[in-house]
Amino acid sequence: MSLKVLDPRLDPEGEAVRQAPALRGLQGTVFGLLDNAKIGTGGLYDHLEAILRERHGVREFIRRRKPDTSRPVPGPMLGELSAADAIVSGVGD
């Protein structure tokens, strides 16, 4: 049995797919990263933060972690995140 590795740059037949355009206009912005308290989210956000900071010039990150996966985000935490130009809320299973 052979193991097939999926490559997002290739379609199922192995042909190159069109790449998404480069992100523009992020220089100096503030990003909010809302961690949903799942085990893999922190590592994903570490990677995302590094890419956005180094390649796209994002100035600042507001990172918050929900106290519990199954409950809504507390109001004060949403207030802190409202200072961001954009917010990413992710799942890290």
C-alpha positions in Angstrom: 0.0 0.0 0.0 1.5 3.4 -1.0 0.9 6.5 1.0 -0.4 9.5 -1.0 0.7 12.9 0.2 -1.7 15.7 -0.6 -0.1 18.9 -2.0 -2.3 22.0 -2.1 -0.3 23.3 -5.0 -1.5 20.3 -7.2 -4.9 19.1 -8.3 -5.8 15.4 -8.0 -4.1 14.6 -11.3 -0.9 16.2 -10.2 -1.2 19.4 -12.3 -0.3 22.8 -10.8 -3.3 24.8 -9.6 -3.5 28.6 -9.7 -2.1 30.1 -6.6 -4.1 32.6 -4.5 -3.0 36.2 -5.0 -0.6 37.7 -2.5 -2.1 39.4 0.5 -1.8 43.2 0.0 -2.4 46.1 2.3 -1.5 44.4 5.6 1.5 46.5 6.4 1.0 48.1 9.8 -2.3 46.4 10.7 -3.3 44.7 13.9 -4.6 41.2 13.8 -6.7 39.5 16.5 -6.2 35.7 17.0 -8.9 34.0 19.0 -7.9 30.6 20.3 -10.9 28.3 20.8 -9.0 26.3 23.5 -8.4 23.2 21.3 -5.1 21.5 21.6 -3.7 22.4 18.1 -4.8 26.1 17.8 -1.8 27.6 19.6 0.7 26.1 17.2 -1.3 27.0 14.2 -1.5 30.6 15.4 2.2 30.7 16.1 2.8 29.8 12.5 0.2 32.2 11.1 1.6 35.0 13.2 5.1 34.4 11.9 4.0 34.4 8.3 1.8 37.5 8.7 4.5 39.4 10.6 7.5 38.5 8.4 6.0 38.4 4.9 3.2 40.9 5.2 4.3 43.4 7.7 1.5 43.0 10.3 2.4 45.3 13.1 0.7 43.8 16.1 -1.2 40.7 17.3 -3.9 40.6 20.0 -4.0 36.9 21.0 -6.7 35.7 23.4 -7.7 32.1 24.4 -11.3 31.2 25.3 -11.5 29.7 28.8 -13.6 26.8 27.5 -14.1 25.3 24.0 -17.8 24.9 24.3 -18.8 28.3 25.7 -19.1 31.7 23.8 -16.3 34.2 24.0 -16.6 36.4 27.1 -17.7 40.0 26.5 -14.5 41.6 27.9 -12.4 39.4 25.6 -14.4 40.5 22.6 -13.9 44.1 23.7 -10.1 43.6 23.7 -10.2 41.9 20.3 -12.3 44.8 18.9 -9.1 46.9 18.7 -7.9 44.6 15.8 -8.3 45.4 12.1 -9.2 41.8 11.5 -9.8 38.7 13.7 -9.1 35.1 13.0 -11.0 32.6 15.1 -9.9 29.0 14.5 -10.2 25.4 15.4 -7.1 23.4 16.1 -8.1 19.8 16.4 
